[in-house]
Structure formats: structure tokens, C-alpha cells
Amino acid sequence: MASRPLAFGIRFRQAGRTVRVRAHERDPQRYVLEVQRGGRPIRRREHASLPAALQDFAARWRERLH
């Protein structure tokens, strides 16, 4: 089965917090999760697969509730 890289990104934003998933710039088989809050530096995490990146995305987005 052929696999295609993520052709689009995911971005959720609420109350100064932004969580994004996008394809890696150099390796289209990897994904980058970015978390930005207020004036703090952007935190980046790299993932080897899209399911891993989406799972981390969901966990980081739920963090805003606590």
C-alpha cells in the first residue's frame, strides 16, 4: 500500500495556546508537533509516524483543561 505524507496541517487555537501538527520539512515521512503558549518559546517534538503525532497532539490539546 502506498503511503502519502500529510498534505495539510492541523492547528487548534484557544486562549493564546496553539497546537499544530505538520509534515517535517526535510523528511516527509516524519511529523512535527508544535505547542505555543502566550509569549513562551515554541516547543517542538518530532514523530516517526502520523498516528504517534496525532496521539501527542490530542494529549497536548487536553492539557489546556488542567
N, C-alpha and C positions, 0 to 999 in steps of 0.2 A: 504494500500500500504506500502510495506517495504521501509525503507529509509536506505541508506548506508552512512557512513561518507566519506568525501573526501579522496580518496585513494592516491592522489598525491597533490603536492603543486603548487602554481602559483608564479612565480618570474619574474619580469621585472627589467631590469638594464639598466641605461643610465647615462653617465657622472657622475659617483660617487654616484648616487641615486639608491637605491634598494627598491622595494616594493614587499612584499611577503604575501601570504595567505596560511595557513596550518591548519590542524586539531589540536585541543587543545591536549596537552599531556595526561591529566587525564580524560577529558570528550570528547569522540569522537563526541558528538552532538553539540559541540561548536567549533568556529573557531577563529584563532588569525591572526590579520593583523600586520605586522612589517614594519616600514619605517626606513631606514638607509640612512643618507646623510653624505658623507665625514667622518670626524673624530668625528662627533656628536654621542651621545648615541642613541641606537635603541629605537624607540617609539613603544610600543605595545598596541593594542586595541583588546579586546575580543568581540565577537559577538555571539548571541544565534542561528543564522541561517546562512546558506551559502549565501542566497540572500543578507542579510544585509552586510556580509563580502565582497561580490563581489561589492556591490554598494559603500562601503567605499574604496575598492581597486581602483575602477575607479576614484573616486573623488581625492584620494591622488595621483594617477598617473597623472591626468590632472593638478595638482598643479604645476608640473615642467614646465608648459608652461607659468606661470605667474611670 
